Amino acid sequence: MQDDALVTCAPDELPKDSLTRFVELIRGGGAIPADPAKVEKRLLKAKALVYLERGGTIVGIAALKIPIESYRARIGKSAGFPIPEKDYPYELGYVVVDPSMQGQNLSPRLANAIVALAAGERLFATTSNAAMHKVLPRAGFVKSGQEYKNDNGETLTLYVR
């Protein structure tokens, strides 16, 4: 953990080269559309971003997202568990660690930083990632509703906190 820096910023404060790195990590994770412009647009709509820098390189990222109503409705319907804005104003998303750094317990640091940024507000998260199924409960999230398939055929689980 030497040379690690956990950085929090608003999306518009993220330097362009760092934004490029965020997009690269997210696209590499494969969970959302690969179009870099769409990924960047989504990132810039987040409430806050967190990244872990090691030796001057961003090795892990996470976002405190403000999901749109149509997305909430689709997730809630698919999972059979409503997630209205008044109850869950934010989403923990884009938790990605560089493949060369995985297995070093970095995802929990990123997830906990986002939980702290939410300042007591309730959150939700969805995942198909085996590691995140361990990380989310440790960060206080609870499985809710039923598992469901996304458009790519992946099985997703809804968690709330």
C-alpha positions as CSV (number, residue, x, y, z in Angstrom):
1,M,0.0,0.0,0.0
2,Q,3.0,2.3,-0.3
3,D,2.5,5.2,-2.6
4,D,-1.3,4.7,-2.5
5,A,-3.5,7.8,-2.7
6,L,-7.2,7.6,-2.4
7,V,-8.6,10.6,-4.3
8,T,-12.1,12.0,-4.3
9,C,-13.4,14.6,-6.8
10,A,-16.4,15.9,-8.6
11,P,-16.5,14.7,-12.2
12,D,-15.7,18.1,-13.6
13,E,-12.6,18.3,-11.5
14,L,-11.1,15.1,-13.0
15,P,-8.1,15.9,-15.3
16,K,-8.7,14.8,-18.9
17,D,-6.0,12.2,-18.8
18,S,-7.5,10.7,-15.6
19,L,-11.0,10.7,-17.3
20,T,-9.4,8.8,-20.2
21,R,-8.0,6.2,-17.7
22,F,-11.5,5.9,-16.0
23,V,-13.0,5.2,-19.4
24,E,-10.3,2.7,-20.2
25,L,-10.8,0.8,-17.0
26,I,-14.6,0.7,-17.3
27,R,-14.5,-0.4,-20.9
28,G,-12.0,-3.1,-19.9
29,G,-14.4,-4.4,-17.3
30,G,-17.0,-5.1,-20.0
31,A,-20.0,-4.4,-17.8
32,I,-21.3,-1.4,-19.8
33,P,-21.3,-0.2,-23.4
34,A,-17.9,0.0,-25.0
35,D,-18.5,3.3,-26.7
36,P,-16.0,5.6,-25.0
37,A,-18.2,8.7,-25.6
38,K,-21.2,7.1,-23.8
39,V,-19.0,5.9,-20.9
40,E,-17.5,9.4,-20.5
41,K,-20.9,11.0,-20.6
42,R,-22.1,8.7,-17.9
43,L,-19.1,9.4,-15.7
44,L,-19.6,13.1,-16.0
45,K,-23.1,12.8,-14.6
46,A,-21.9,11.2,-11.4
47,K,-22.1,13.0,-8.1
48,A,-18.6,12.1,-7.2
49,L,-15.7,9.9,-8.3
50,V,-13.1,8.1,-6.3
51,Y,-9.8,6.7,-7.6
52,L,-6.9,4.9,-6.1
53,E,-3.5,6.0,-7.5
54,R,-0.4,3.9,-7.0
55,G,2.9,5.2,-8.2
56,G,1.3,7.9,-10.3
57,T,-1.1,5.5,-12.1
58,I,-4.8,5.1,-11.5
59,V,-5.3,1.5,-10.5
60,G,-8.9,1.5,-9.2
61,I,-12.0,3.6,-9.6
62,A,-15.6,3.9,-8.3
63,A,-18.4,6.4,-8.7
64,L,-21.3,7.7,-6.6
65,K,-23.8,7.8,-9.4
66,I,-27.2,9.6,-9.7
67,P,-29.2,7.2,-11.7
68,I,-32.0,8.3,-14.0
69,E,-35.6,7.3,-13.3
70,S,-36.0,5.0,-16.3
71,Y,-32.9,3.0,-15.2
72,R,-34.2,2.7,-11.7
73,A,-37.5,1.5,-12.9
74,R,-35.9,-1.1,-15.2
75,I,-33.7,-2.4,-12.4
76,G,-36.5,-2.4,-9.8
77,K,-38.8,-4.2,-12.2
78,S,-36.2,-6.8,-13.2
79,A,-35.2,-7.5,-9.6
80,G,-38.7,-7.3,-8.2
81,F,-37.6,-4.7,-5.7
82,P,-38.5,-1.0,-6.2
83,I,-35.6,1.5,-5.8
84,P,-37.3,4.9,-5.9
85,E,-35.1,8.0,-5.7
86,K,-36.7,9.1,-2.4
87,D,-35.4,5.9,-0.8
88,Y,-32.2,5.2,-2.7
89,P,-30.9,8.5,-4.2
90,Y,-27.5,7.1,-5.3
91,E,-25.9,4.1,-6.9
92,L,-22.5,2.7,-6.2
93,G,-21.1,2.0,-9.6
94,Y,-18.1,1.6,-11.8
95,V,-16.0,-0.2,-9.2
96,V,-13.1,-1.4,-11.3
97,V,-9.6,-2.4,-10.4
98,D,-6.8,-2.8,-13.0
99,P,-6.4,-6.5,-13.7
100,S,-2.7,-6.4,-12.7
101,M,-3.8,-5.1,-9.2
102,Q,-6.7,-7.4,-8.5
103,G,-6.5,-9.6,-5.4
104,Q,-5.0,-6.8,-3.3
105,N,-8.2,-5.8,-1.5
106,L,-8.6,-2.6,-3.4
107,S,-12.3,-2.8,-4.2
108,P,-13.4,-2.6,-0.6
109,R,-11.4,0.6,-0.2
110,L,-13.1,2.1,-3.2
111,A,-16.6,0.9,-2.1
112,N,-16.2,2.2,1.4
113,A,-15.0,5.5,0.1
114,I,-18.2,5.8,-1.9
115,V,-20.3,4.8,1.1
116,A,-18.7,7.6,3.1
117,L,-19.3,10.1,0.3
118,A,-23.0,9.2,0.4
119,A,-23.1,10.7,3.9
120,G,-25.8,8.4,5.3
121,E,-27.9,8.4,2.2
122,R,-29.1,5.0,1.1
123,L,-27.5,3.4,-2.0
124,F,-28.0,0.6,-4.3
125,A,-25.6,-1.4,-6.5
126,T,-25.9,-4.1,-9.1
127,T,-23.3,-6.7,-10.0
128,S,-22.5,-9.9,-11.8
129,N,-19.0,-9.9,-10.5
130,A,-18.0,-12.7,-8.0
131,A,-15.6,-10.4,-6.1
132,M,-18.2,-7.7,-5.7
133,H,-20.6,-10.2,-4.2
134,K,-18.1,-10.4,-1.3
135,V,-17.3,-6.7,-1.2
136,L,-20.8,-5.3,-1.1
137,P,-22.0,-7.1,2.0
138,R,-18.8,-6.1,3.8
139,A,-19.7,-2.5,2.9
140,G,-23.1,-2.9,4.5
141,F,-25.1,-3.8,1.4
142,V,-27.8,-6.5,1.5
143,K,-29.0,-8.6,-1.4
144,S,-32.5,-7.5,-2.4
145,G,-35.2,-8.9,-4.8
146,Q,-34.3,-11.6,-7.2
147,E,-31.4,-12.2,-9.6
148,Y,-32.2,-11.2,-13.2
149,K,-30.6,-11.2,-16.6
150,N,-29.3,-8.1,-18.3
151,D,-29.3,-7.5,-22.0
152,N,-26.0,-9.3,-22.3
153,G,-27.4,-12.4,-20.6
154,E,-25.4,-11.8,-17.4
155,T,-27.0,-12.6,-14.1
156,L,-27.2,-9.5,-12.0
157,T,-27.9,-9.1,-8.3
158,L,-29.4,-6.0,-6.7
159,Y,-27.9,-4.8,-3.4
160,V,-29.2,-2.0,-1.2
161,R,-27.7,-0.2,1.8
